[in-house]
Amino acid sequence: MSVADLTKLATQVFGADRVFAEDTLQAAIDRATKDALRPLSDESLAILITGSVVTVGEARTAVRKKYAKLTEGSDK
């Protein structure tokens, strides 16, 4: 299934305000993280990443690296 077709289908199910497509995995993670942040809930957020085992593994690594850097920066 093409990205455009999947985006269209997901938009029909979840709504346009909850679905987007990005060109890279890192761009998608960055956007999802930004969209998931809400006032008064800085301590936690949730995003869902699906795909192959390889894609999910890459995403997990990228998210962990991103938050490790943020945590290190807040200690200083």
ABEGO torsion letter per residue (X at the ends): XBAAAAAAAAAAAAEAAABBBBABAAAAAAAAAAAABBBGAAABBBBBBBEBAAAAAAAAAAAAAAAAAAAAAAAX
